[in-house]
């Protein structure tokens, strides 16, 4: 068994060196396919960051009647935080609301003067509620409609924001579905291109395969060297694609961060380097070995 395995590895390495031009072309195609796969993985990270950035900018505000005590508001805040649909709740007191209003209109002397002339604070205390996902705002708004809470609440901004929130939920769902479909499609295309390239390389060795069969070589001895070639091509393709991807990600990272604050794509790439290389190796070796296995199979049937 060890003798057969060593022969398979030896012939596989020998074929890889002997078919230098075809091997280089196959590795080049493999690199391009893996770069596409790599790009899809990073695209998914960018899409998730973009969606999270948009989600973080939306919430619903619950405004309380001026007669509602702070203790009641804090109790409602606590009850909201206990819901699985709620990501966070921020309490804005009446005094804080007035400070924010003054800061916002600091450059408008008419509004500033009008606020300063008021005898009392006209603004209401509020809770800014963020959901774990946009499609859960409806259930949160429904919870706030309960009679024991509604007596303290003056208004909820969900009705005004409902159309925007529903559209955002639809966009997020479509982005996730579209990204998955694109990933599967391009992965299949990349795999098909590599498969055909490996078939061409094995076709050039068809006479050698026929001779091996005539002298009584087993199927494993005929198929093995080609699978070793596919494994080598997959490993080389994965390593080279990672080396090419690193500077591309480094250059693209600051440009993406300008559009999506908080996204440091190169930091993600660097911190997940081992995992990304593992994915590349699995994808590259998988395509190389499977393609070689299927390509030689036709010659073993004849």
Secondary structure, DSSP 8 states (H G I E B T S, - for coil): -HHHHHHHHHHHHHHHHHTHHHHHHHHHHHHHHHHHHHHHHHHHHHHHHHHHHHHTT--EEEEE-TTS-HHHHHHHHHHHHTSTTEEEEEEE-HHHHHHHHHHHTTT-HHHHHHHHH-SS-----EEEEEESSGGGHHHHHHHHTSHHHHTTEEEETHHHHHHHHHHHHHHHHHHHHHHHHHHHHHHHHHHHHHHHHHHHHHHTTHHHHHHHHHTT--HHHHHHHHHHHHHHHHHHHHHHHHHHHHHHHHHHHHHHHHHSTT--HHHHHHHTHHHHHHHHHHHHHHHHHHHHHHHHHHHHH-
